[in-house]
Amino acid sequence: MKMMANDIENHLRRKFEADLQARVRRTQELSYLRIIGGHYFAAASSQCLELYRDGYMLGCIMCSQVLLEAVLKFVAQRSKMEYRNEVEDLIRDLEAKKILNDKALNAAKLAWRHRNDFHHLNPGISVIDLETKAKECVEATCTLEEEIFGASFVAGALSPRNQIYWDIDSDGTAPVYLRQLDV
């Protein structure tokens, strides 16, 4: 039996209103950059934040862990490091070469824990608090992004701390990805 559009709309409205306060709370908990480099993973990064805000914890965890892997590989590539297939090896190499600060590396390690369990939907995930793990993962990606895409504004212009991670054109401009969850 096909549902009527009005019934679907009412169901979605009730679900949204029932979840609204939790979404507000989760949005307030997040500390994220409003501007990041306009790279191939920027949309995925924003969607990780939205998945967490909207309560899709399993999706948030999986998306954040995929994003974490992509960002770490991006950092390695921009730092002219040898490609590593295993993320654990990549994290160790980044740590040994002091490419990223300890805060970013520790966040990456924490988010990567249980990665295979979530990737393969192993039964062990049933005993993990999904909201806590999702928050851990999304905060880790935010910490990593702060390290690589942190910037300030000087005379109204974006001034990246680590230019190696930005695609700065000859005219001094760079493609960016803008995001705002709370408006």
LINFENVEN-V788294 format. One record per backbone hydrogen bond with DSSP energy under -0.5 kcal/mol. CO is the residue of the C=O (numbers start at 1). NH is the residue of the N-H. E is the energy in kcal/mol with one decimal. If there is no record, write none. Layout:
co & nh & e
CO & NH & E
CO & NH & E
This chain:
co & nh & e
4 & 8 & -2.2
5 & 9 & -2.7
6 & 10 & -2.4
7 & 11 & -2.4
8 & 12 & -2.7
9 & 13 & -2.4
10 & 14 & -2.4
11 & 15 & -2.4
12 & 16 & -2.6
13 & 17 & -2.8
14 & 18 & -2.2
15 & 19 & -1.6
16 & 20 & -1.0
19 & 23 & -2.2
20 & 24 & -2.5
21 & 25 & -2.4
22 & 26 & -2.6
23 & 27 & -2.4
24 & 28 & -2.4
25 & 29 & -1.5
26 & 30 & -0.9
27 & 30 & -0.8
34 & 179 & -2.3
36 & 177 & -3.0
37 & 39 & -2.1
39 & 42 & -2.0
41 & 45 & -2.0
42 & 46 & -2.0
43 & 47 & -2.3
44 & 48 & -1.9
45 & 49 & -1.5
46 & 50 & -2.1
47 & 51 & -2.8
48 & 52 & -2.1
49 & 53 & -2.8
50 & 54 & -2.6
51 & 56 & -2.5
52 & 55 & -1.4
55 & 57 & -1.5
56 & 60 & -2.4
57 & 61 & -2.6
58 & 62 & -2.4
59 & 63 & -2.7
60 & 64 & -2.8
61 & 65 & -2.3
62 & 66 & -2.0
63 & 67 & -2.7
64 & 68 & -2.9
65 & 69 & -1.9
66 & 70 & -2.3
67 & 71 & -3.0
68 & 72 & -2.5
69 & 73 & -2.2
70 & 74 & -2.3
71 & 75 & -2.7
72 & 76 & -2.3
73 & 77 & -2.6
74 & 78 & -2.8
75 & 79 & -1.6
76 & 81 & -3.0
77 & 80 & -1.5
86 & 90 & -2.1
87 & 91 & -3.0
88 & 92 & -2.0
89 & 93 & -2.5
90 & 94 & -2.7
91 & 95 & -2.2
92 & 96 & -2.7
93 & 97 & -2.4
94 & 99 & -2.2
94 & 100 & -0.6
95 & 98 & -0.8
101 & 105 & -2.3
102 & 106 & -3.0
103 & 107 & -2.0
104 & 108 & -2.2
105 & 109 & -2.4
106 & 110 & -2.3
107 & 111 & -2.5
108 & 112 & -1.9
109 & 113 & -1.0
110 & 113 & -0.6
112 & 115 & -2.1
114 & 118 & -2.1
115 & 119 & -3.1
116 & 120 & -2.3
117 & 122 & -2.6
118 & 121 & -0.6
122 & 125 & -1.9
123 & 126 & -2.0
124 & 127 & -1.4
125 & 128 & -1.4
128 & 130 & -0.7
129 & 133 & -2.4
130 & 134 & -2.9
131 & 135 & -2.4
132 & 136 & -2.3
133 & 137 & -2.6
134 & 138 & -2.8
135 & 139 & -2.7
136 & 140 & -1.8
137 & 141 & -2.1
138 & 142 & -2.0
139 & 143 & -2.5
140 & 144 & -2.4
141 & 145 & -2.5
142 & 146 & -2.3
143 & 147 & -1.8
144 & 148 & -2.1
145 & 149 & -3.6
146 & 150 & -1.1
150 & 161 & -2.6
150 & 162 & -0.6
152 & 159 & -3.5
154 & 157 & -1.8
157 & 154 & -2.9
159 & 152 & -1.8
161 & 163 & -0.6
162 & 165 & -1.8
163 & 166 & -1.8
166 & 168 & -1.4
167 & 169 & -0.5
167 & 175 & -0.6
169 & 172 & -2.1
173 & 169 & -3.7
175 & 38 & -2.2
177 & 36 & -2.1
